[in-house]
């Protein structure tokens, strides 16, 4: 069975530390870019004016790789926003002062200067689960991993990368997350009791908890079919439809930093390429970094030449000819604690639900959006499935 294949091969563990989600509006991107670069390259040389830089500097570092300094970090620039997942301490230390500076400037301009569209840091603390070495296709992994959590009423974010999958859940839901996955047969590499929040043993959940099903009066769905129906009814009620950003073609790839002979050159080429991409505000780029793996990227195919410093493109691993397309669901109107979105969408596409032929997919959660990544040949089928009126199949 596919499920047993995943259960037997997947290495699952919590990543140490609490994380925060940061939303940066696209019109504020340039203002926050120096802070984003400082987050990515913490060992960088003195302050540098990046505003009009066509040739970013080649920073030099100590023997500690900048690409492995973070327990978990995701920086995503999409047509909806710039979204960052980073350690809570870094969010407060790097971004909070800049946000406060921006708010003070707006206040000086009077009430008319204030805007709801400002950079924000989540009040909720999150933890990340790493799922490494899973077999089966990416879409099936998304479905198998998110189904038990969705049925337990746990809100989550999901990020597919070149090497691993990552699930972000509320930190206060650790115990509930462990039980939901272990009940399905998943095994954590470390003793699960390490992650169990003693408070989670109490059955009472406050009405404001994000661990619930999105509404204190609505119980979690009984099965995946009901969950999928609820998901698409929710999207339909909020007028959320799939958006295809114009002419964006993506590749999934990763940094190559395992060869000691080319390590420094590859690291410099990767950093140079990333800096060059970010300076010019890409239409789409998602970077994930951890202490355990090389940097993983999902980026526009047209940006690939930015990583070529030596006359070849071998600084990046990946199938450069396998073209992917993003389908965006703008979820900003939904409550932050809404559940079942990732699982519901994956169920519709991967299982087909009798509406379409099953297709594979990757998924990228950002602070305000859910982005489905499909092969360009599957785009029309995926869009047709995601646009189906929920009343046609809801029970």
Secondary structure as UniProt FT lines:
FT   HELIX           2..9
FT   STRAND          11..24
FT   HELIX           26..28
FT   HELIX           29..40
FT   TURN            42..43
FT   TURN            51..52
FT   HELIX           66..68
FT   STRAND          72..77
FT   STRAND          82..87
FT   HELIX           88..90
FT   HELIX           91..96
FT   HELIX           97..108
FT   HELIX           111..113
FT   STRAND          120..121
FT   STRAND          126..132
FT   HELIX           138..151
FT   TURN            152..153
FT   STRAND          156..160
FT   STRAND          164..170
FT   HELIX           171..173
FT   HELIX           174..183
FT   TURN            184..185
FT   HELIX           192..195
FT   HELIX           198..201
FT   TURN            207..208
FT   TURN            210..211
FT   TURN            216..217
FT   HELIX           224..237
FT   TURN            238..239
FT   TURN            246..247
FT   STRAND          250..255
FT   TURN            260..262
FT   HELIX           263..279
FT   STRAND          285..290
FT   STRAND          296..300
FT   HELIX           301..307
FT   TURN            314..315
FT   STRAND          316..317
FT   TURN            320..321
FT   STRAND          324..330
FT   TURN            332..333
FT   TURN            336..337
FT   HELIX           341..346
FT   HELIX           347..351
FT   TURN            353..355
FT   STRAND          362..365
FT   STRAND          369..375
FT   HELIX           376..378
FT   HELIX           379..386
FT   HELIX           390..392
//
